[in-house]
Amino acid sequence: MTAQPRTLLQPTGAKAPSSPADVDADPVETAEWREAFVALLQAQGPERGRWLLDELARLASTHRIGWQPELATPYANTVPVDRQPPFPGDLAIEERLGSLMRWNALAMVVRANQAYGELGGHIASYASAADLFETGFHHFFQGRTRTHGGDLVFFQPHSAPGVYARAFLEGRLGEDDLAHYRQEITAPLHGAKGLSSYPHPWLMPDFWQFPTGSMGIGPISAIYHARFMRYLTHRGLLDCEGRKVWGFFGDGEMDEPESMSALTLAAREKLDNLVWVVNCNLQRLDGPVRGNGRIIDELEKLFAGAGWNVIKLVWGSDWDGLFARDTDGALLRAFAETVDGQMQTFAAKDGRFNRDHFFGQNEALQRLAQGMTDEQIDRLKRGGHDLVKIHAAYAAAAAHRGRPTVVLAHTKKGYGMGTAGQGRMTTHSQKKLDEADLIGFRNRFNLPLSDEQATSLAFYKPAEDSPEMRYLRERRAALGGALPQRRTDCDTLPVPPLDSYARFATEAAGKEMSTTMAFVRLLGNLLKDGALGPRIVPIVADEARTFGMANLFKQVGIYSSVGQRYAPEDIGSVLSYREAIDGQILEEGISEAGAIASWTAAATSYSVHGLAMLPFYIYYSMFGFQRVGDAIWAAADQRARGFLLGATSGRTTLGGEGLQHQDGSSHLVAATIPNCRAWDPAFAGEMAVIVDAGMREMLVEQRDVFHYITLMNENYAQPDVPASAHEDLLRGGWRYDGWQRPEGAPTATQRVTLLGSGAILTEVVKAAQALALEGIEATVFSITSWSELSREGLACETRLLTSEAPVVTVAPFITRLLDASEGPVVAATDYVRAVPESIRAYVPEGRRYLTLGTDGFGRSDTRAALRDFFGVDAVAIAKAARRALTQQTLA
């Protein structure tokens, strides 16, 4: 056999010339050191070996020789053959079941695209992950039972068809459901369930638990869910011991910053209830992940450096004999010099190619391949496709204590798809296969299908009494039932009367305070409630003191899994920092991504754990929807229940901070999320009424909504909010007559209507007072939610447009509210004009409507200067009212 040129594996420049440090100056001495170390291991065991290596590393550091251990280990399995536990299942049956699920998943996607070429779908990702999933389903994923709270499983999103294929065999989905994959609107018309493209709890509320379709959101969410389970246990609310969080992610997904941003937190918190399986099929959407490097080596260094336990699952059982015969290390040397781009080529080619281009590199490798047929070489499995090896890796991961574990599983993208897709650059987008490809797939996995069944993409399900179906049911029954499964059986949580915790706000009697300070006081009062208080989860991203929450440090403490091991510098202060193992506040450091992940874990506790929790996450409003809007959208998909508090909100209330901190758009973004109710209250009493109603909506009525409330840091006199106004303000706006008309104002000759929200309502009041001195009577409305008014108006219009039968015409609420006023309407906010523009369609006919907002970038200056600059101060509002009146007169 002729060895192939090295350039096939190693392009010019891929490896630098050896340096003097790479040359062994004294091979004899080196051999003596090696022999001595091996003898020590044989005599005293691995613990003594580890201790000695640690001691040598400390000695090297003391002498500053500039060396530290290499974090990457050889390109081989972490769990050696002699430490593999016996495989506890029926290997043959599990392989047959895996093949059937592969087929049904493939058939589902290909059928959809043959009928409707625009639907899309993915085959190759599940083809690479199928065995990783199925080993978990058969042996590790625990369902929720009376005695076990259940494991949490985050599924790689592009592999959703495989999860549907399993649910089909389990009887949870039927053939019609699979036949309507990605047809969520059409399916119900045919009596079928719509199967969403990726895991979406909003669309499949009884099936998917966690939305993972946005790359990177699943990994960080898995970490914070695992940490939240520890939080529940340490606070004595729910025993989560013995439960695992399993996360299945792609190696390409690890490029997302969210995927890596919390790795050190998981290690620091010693989250040994967390297991990640990174499906290293070496391919992203368009090509290789690290074509010129080795992603498994890179990830091993990343995770090991972050403090994780790393288990490499690289080669299948067929390689064991090769490694045993390879006494000179030729295989490991070859792997060390084979980059992923070439490894992908090996995956795409057949056994003959691999014999020539891998084993043909040198005589040592050629000898290893002697006696093997081309077909045997082609069938050499990577570790992520070998059930025995996967089980060994998972068992080691599940048993590990003290650190989170990542399993780096080497697979082939499009495994088993042959020339149609295995290892191809185009694999991710492969959605159609011709007849020869389908027959080849059938043959590759020994599927019990005729040629006609294979080419017609018939779904296959064994008889109910077959060994495969009995085994499938028995394994899941032993582990607590089918997964994934989303449940919402959760007890209601009583909410105390509004007056018991918020009378200071609803009956403020002109006391000056900011709505932020009012919220903090309200929150402190709620935390004292015996029933509700323990279920509240206050969350901040390192801004508690900024928002005046430091008094809560002593009241409820900051959660720390190890308590407090130091005496804080401010220990004598009434606001001193206090950490505790049963602390209630989640102080997430400077990480909005981490804080929103914690909020999501708490806000979905009712469905994930059957325990209702109430999270309040308070943050700079600019760093909410704008920075982590994708995570908020994913929380909405997961049907979160809780409060997001956008503090220091608006573009003109945070004077000196400038462009990057001033929020003028969060209400616009919040309005796009269907189950987010967004509020911009001007008064403390309004805020209190909204919080009270929101708690009852989420905890008592158990509606799948969450609330976004903007808060200001500006102190001004807070009026009473009468009970008679509560109903209207909860619909989005109410008539505010509590402002004082100036003495000596002339009799009104003209009338105008002024709308305002949040911080700008005080400017609206000043404008109304100025206009009154000119003989212009202003009716003032406090708008608590532009988006709620807009949604209700749209709902009214939709009813009229879609109803076939005559309906009683009921005008939108904002229309009826404004009908009680006269004159042109001027609306002003601290947000972009698109926010007040959202209700234009529902302003009564014939009324001029002018909007004022803060479009553009923010600036650093005083509040007065900023409001003048953006044209939302009292002077600008009054000017707009005069202009509108003039235009009305001319008309």
KOLFIPA-524535 format. One record per residue (C-alpha): x, y negated, z negated. Coordinates in steps of 0.5 Angstrom, whole numbers, plus 500, padded with zeros to 3 digits. Last residue first. Example, Ala and Ser with C-alpha at 12.3 -4.5 7.8 and 13.67 -1.06 7.14 Angstrom:
BEGIN
527502486/525509484/
This chain:
BEGIN
380353481/383346479/380347472/383354471/390352474/390347469/388351463/393356465/399351465/396349458/397356456/404357459/406350456/403353449/407359450/414356452/413351446/412357441/418361443/418366449/421363454/427367454/432361453/428358448/427365444/434366444/436359441/431360436/433367434/440364434/445366439/448372442/445374449/441379452/440382459/434380463/427380462/425377455/417377456/411372458/405374461/400370464/392372465/387368468/380370467/375371472/374379471/376381464/383383463/383391464/388391470/393386467/394391461/401394463/403387464/404386457/410391457/412390464/414383462/420385458/420386451/419380445/412379447/407374449/401374453/397368455/389369457/385364460/379361457/374365452/374370447/369376445/370379452/377379450/376385445/371388450/376388456/381391451/377397449/376399456/369398459/363403458/359405464/354410462/356416467/353418474/355425476/361427480/366424475/373423477/373415479/369413473/372418468/379415471/377408470/376409462/382413461/386408464/383403460/385407454/392408456/393401457/391399450/395405447/401402451/400395449/400397441/399393435/397387439/395381434/389377438/389369437/383365439/386358441/382352441/385346445/384339442/391337443/393338435/389345436/395347442/400346436/397351432/396356437/403355439/405356432/401362431/404365438/411364435/409368429/406374434/413374437/416378432/411384433/406383438/402377441/396375445/393368446/386366448/385359451/379354450/378347452/375341448/376343441/374337436/381334434/386337429/386333422/389339418/392344422/389351423/392356419/392363421/388369418/384369424/387375428/383379432/385386433/389390438/391397440/386402438/389403431/388395430/381396432/379401426/384397421/381390422/375391417/380394412/383387412/390386413/393381408/398376411/405377411/410370410/416371414/423375414/426377420/429384420/424387425/421394426/418398432/414404431/414410435/409416433/409423435/403427437/401434437/395434433/395437426/389434424/391434417/399433418/399430425/393425425/393424417/400422417/399417424/393414420/397412414/403410418/399405423/395402416/402401413/405398420/399393420/400391413/407389414/405385420/407384427/406391429/409394435/407401436/408407441/404413441/408419444/404424447/404422454/411419454/412414459/409409454/416410450/420407456/416401456/416400449/424401449/425396454/427389450/432392445/438387443/444391441/448391448/447384450/448380443/449382436/448375433/441374434/437381432/430378433/431376440/431382444/426386440/427391435/432391429/429397427/426403432/422407427/421414430/416418426/414425426/410431430/414434435/410438441/417441444/416437450/416431446/422433443/425434450/423427452/426425445/433428447/432425454/431418451/438419447/441412449/435408451/430411448/433410441/440406441/436399443/431401437/437401432/435407428/430410423/428417423/422419419/421426419/415430416/415437415/410442416/412449414/410455419/418456421/418454428/411451429/411447423/418445423/418442430/419435427/424437422/428440428/427434432/429429427/435433426/437433434/435426434/440424428/445428432/444425439/444418435/451420432/455415428/454419421/448424420/445421414/440426413/436424406/433429402/439431397/439439395/446440395/447433393/451427396/450420392/453413395/452408389/446403390/445402382/453401382/457404378/459409382/461404388/468408390/464414390/467420385/469426389/466433390/459431392/454437394/457443398/451443403/451435403/444432403/444425401/440423395/433422393/432416388/440415388/441414395/434411396/436405394/441404400/435404405/436396406/436397414/443396414/445400408/442406411/445405418/450411419/445415423/439415419/434421417/429421412/425428411/419428408/416435405/418433398/414427398/408430400/405434394/408430388/408423391/415420390/417420397/411416399/413410395/420410397/417410404/413404403/419400400/423402406/417400411/416393408/423392408/423393415/417389416/421383414/418380407/415373405/409374401/403371404/398375400/401382402/394386401/396391406/403391405/403391397/397396397/402401401/403407396/396408392/392404397/393408403/390414399/395420399/396425405/395432404/399437408/395442412/398449412/401452419/399457424/403454430/406460433/411460439/413467442/419468445/419474443/415480442/414483435/418484429/425487430/422495430/416493434/421490439/425497440/419501439/415497445/421498450/422505448/415507449/415503456/422506458/420513456/413513460/406513457/405506459/407508466/412504469/411497472/414495479/412488482/412489490/417485494/414487501/421489503/422494496/415497496/416499504/423502503/420506497/421503490/424507484/430502483/437505483/440499481/445498487/440502492/434497490/439491491/441494498/434495500/432487498/439485502/437489508/430486508/432479508/433475501/431468499/432464493/439463493/441456491/445458485/449463490/451458495/458458493/458466493/459470487/454475488/449472493/446475499/453479500/451484494/446481489/448486484/451480479/448473482/453470478/458475475/460475468/465474462/462473456/465468451/461470444/461464440/461464432/459460427/463460421/463463414/461470415/461474421/456480421/452477427/458476431/461483430/455486432/454481438/461483441/460491440/453490443/455487449/461492450/456498450/451494454/456492459/455487464/458481460/464485459/466485467/464491470/469495475/463498480/467495486/474499484/470505483/467504490/474503493/476510490/480510484/486515484/491510484/489503481/494503475/499505480/498499484/498494478/505496477/507496484/505489485/500484488/496490491/491491485/488484486/488483493/488490496/484494491/480488491/478487498/477495498/472494492/468489495/468481495/464476492/466477485/474477487/473471490/470468484/476471480/480467485/477460484/477462476/485462476/489469476/496468473/494470466/489476469/496478473/500478466/494481462/494487467/501488468/502489460/507494460/503500457/498499462/495506461/490504456/488498459/486502465/482507461/479501457/477498464/471502465/468500459/467493461/472487461/471480458/467479452/471474448/469473441/471466438/470464430/469457430/473451427/473446432/480448435/477455436/471452440/475448444/481453445/476459447/473454452/479453456/481460456/474462458/474456463/480459467/484454471/484451479/477453480/474451473/467451474/467454481/462452486/455448487/451449481/456451476/460458477/465462472/460467470/462465463/455466460/456462453/453466447/452462441/451465434/449460428/447463422/454463420/453455419/460453415/457446415/464444417/464449423/457447425/459439425/465441429/461443434/457437434/459433440/460439445/454441448/452434448/458431452/455436458/461440461/459446456/453447461/458449466/460455462/452457461/448457455/445462451/444460443/442465438/440462431/440467426/435469420/438473414/437467409/432462411/428461404/424455405/423449401/428450395/432444398/438448399/434453404/430448407/437444409/440451411/435452416/436444418/443446420/441452424/436447428/442442428/446447432/441449436/439442438/446441440/446447445/439446448/440439450/446440454/443441460/436439461/432445461/433447454/426446451/425451445/419455443/416458449/410462449/404460446/405453448/406454455/406447458/408443452/413449450/417448457/422453458/424453465/420453472/413454468/409460469/402458470/397463468/392467472/385466473/386464481/384457479/388457473/394459478/394453482/396447477/402451474/404454481/412455479/410463478/404464481/405472483/408473476/401471473/397475478/402481476/400480469/404477463/404479455/404486457/411488455/413489462/410483464/414479458/420482460/419479467/418472464/424472461/428474467/424469471/427464465/434465467/435458470/433455462/439459458/435461453/435458446/433464441/431462433/430468429/424470425/422468418/422475416/418478410/411477413/414477420/417473425/421476431/428478430/433478436/438483435/438490438/433491444/432483445/439482444/442487449/437485454/439478454/446479455/444484460/440480464/445474464/449474471/442476475/439471470/443466473/443468480/435468481/433461481/427458483/425453489/417452490/418448497/418454501/411456499/409463501/416466502/419462496/414464491/415472493/423470493/422468485/417473483/421479486/428477483/425477476/421483478/428487480/432484475/427486470/427493473/434494472/434492465/429497464/433502467/440500463/436500457/433507458/440510460/444507454/439510449/440505443/445505437/452504441/457507436/461501433/467498437/473498433/477503436/475500443/478493441/473487439/477481442/476483449/482481454/485475457/490474452/489469446/488462447/489457441/497457442/500457435/504450433/511448435/514441434/520444430/519439424/522443419/516443415/512445421/516451422/516453415/508452415/507457421/512462418/508462412/501463416/505468420/506472414/499471411/496474418/501480417/499482410/492481412/493486418/496492414/502493410/506499413/503499420/503491420/510491417/513496422/510492428/513485425/520489424/519492432/518485434/523481431/528487433/526486440/527478440/534480437/536484443/533479448/537474446/537467450/530469452/528464458/522460457/525454453/530453459/524451463/521456468/518453475/511450475/505454477/500452481/504448486/503452492/497456491/497462487/492468488/492469495/499465495/502471492/502475499/499481499/503488497/503493502/500500500/
